[in-house]
Amino acid sequence: MTNRITYLIFLLIFSLNLKAYEFSYKKNDISIDLSFKEKQIDEIKFNFNLNKSKNFGVIKYKKNEIIIHLTTDQITYDEFKKLFPKPQNNNSLNKKIIFKWDISKMKISDEYFLYSPTLDYVYDQGFESLTFYDSNKEFEFSILPKVNSNKQIYLYSKNAGEFFKAQKITKNMIGGALFGK
């Protein structure tokens, strides 16, 4: 393993005339595969277990964009919120990010789950668009591209009580639908 890492560092530091190279690392429940093309990272594939949940993904580097696709077995809403992207402007980012995260099951509370939720977003010096929804249409949140220089934001929850509880707004609401624009 140490020899492989040393060789990878050597390749990154010293410019060799390589057209393609691949590097793999596997240990316990973690694996990472790197593919290089034209002396740059072309693709990263990874697989790991965290809190008894399987996670895997692919990060693909293109000329003007980075495409990220993650898949997770199950996650709690609190864990998801920690990983959820925060809106920000980043002038040093010179590539568009296209991101998709598929989750099999998300635990909102002991009694409430979202099944097959998906997070999609496009980021190019700020969010161009973002959607989060589940297969049973229990919840949807969307930030859509600007119309007349205003972003369009939509929110729907079939169970507003669980939404407010998950957001730590109140525990006293039970049920009810929530619509927002």
Secondary structure in CASP SS format (residue, H / E / C, confidence):
PFRMAT SS
TARGET T0000
AUTHOR 0000-0000-0000
METHOD secondary structure of the structure
MODEL  1
M C 1.00
T H 1.00
N H 1.00
R H 1.00
I H 1.00
T H 1.00
Y H 1.00
L H 1.00
I H 1.00
F H 1.00
L H 1.00
L H 1.00
I H 1.00
F C 1.00
S C 1.00
L C 1.00
N C 1.00
L C 1.00
K C 1.00
A E 1.00
Y E 1.00
E E 1.00
F E 1.00
S E 1.00
Y E 1.00
K E 1.00
K E 1.00
N C 1.00
D C 1.00
I E 1.00
S E 1.00
I E 1.00
D E 1.00
L E 1.00
S E 1.00
F E 1.00
K E 1.00
E C 1.00
K C 1.00
Q E 1.00
I E 1.00
D E 1.00
E E 1.00
I E 1.00
K E 1.00
F E 1.00
N E 1.00
F E 1.00
N E 1.00
L E 1.00
N C 1.00
K C 1.00
S E 1.00
K E 1.00
N E 1.00
F E 1.00
G E 1.00
V E 1.00
I E 1.00
K E 1.00
Y E 1.00
K C 1.00
K C 1.00
N C 1.00
E E 1.00
I E 1.00
I E 1.00
I E 1.00
H E 1.00
L E 1.00
T E 1.00
T E 1.00
D E 1.00
Q E 1.00
I E 1.00
T E 1.00
Y H 1.00
D H 1.00
E H 1.00
F H 1.00
K H 1.00
K H 1.00
L H 1.00
F C 1.00
P C 1.00
K C 1.00
P C 1.00
Q C 1.00
N C 1.00
N C 1.00
N C 1.00
S C 1.00
L C 1.00
N C 1.00
K C 1.00
K E 1.00
I E 1.00
I E 1.00
F E 1.00
K E 1.00
W E 1.00
D E 1.00
I E 1.00
S E 1.00
K E 1.00
M E 1.00
K E 1.00
I C 1.00
S C 1.00
D C 1.00
E C 1.00
Y C 1.00
F E 1.00
L E 1.00
Y E 1.00
S C 1.00
P C 1.00
T E 1.00
L E 1.00
D E 1.00
Y E 1.00
V E 1.00
Y E 1.00
D C 1.00
Q C 1.00
G C 1.00
F E 1.00
E E 1.00
S E 1.00
L E 1.00
T E 1.00
F E 1.00
Y E 1.00
D C 1.00
S C 1.00
N C 1.00
K C 1.00
E C 1.00
F E 1.00
E E 1.00
F E 1.00
S E 1.00
I E 1.00
L E 1.00
P E 1.00
K E 1.00
V E 1.00
N C 1.00
S C 1.00
N E 1.00
K E 1.00
Q E 1.00
I E 1.00
Y E 1.00
L E 1.00
Y E 1.00
S E 1.00
K C 1.00
N C 1.00
A H 1.00
G H 1.00
E H 1.00
F H 1.00
F H 1.00
K H 1.00
A H 1.00
Q C 1.00
K C 1.00
I C 1.00
T C 1.00
K C 1.00
N C 1.00
M C 1.00
I C 1.00
G C 1.00
G C 1.00
A C 1.00
L E 1.00
F E 1.00
G E 1.00
K C 1.00
END
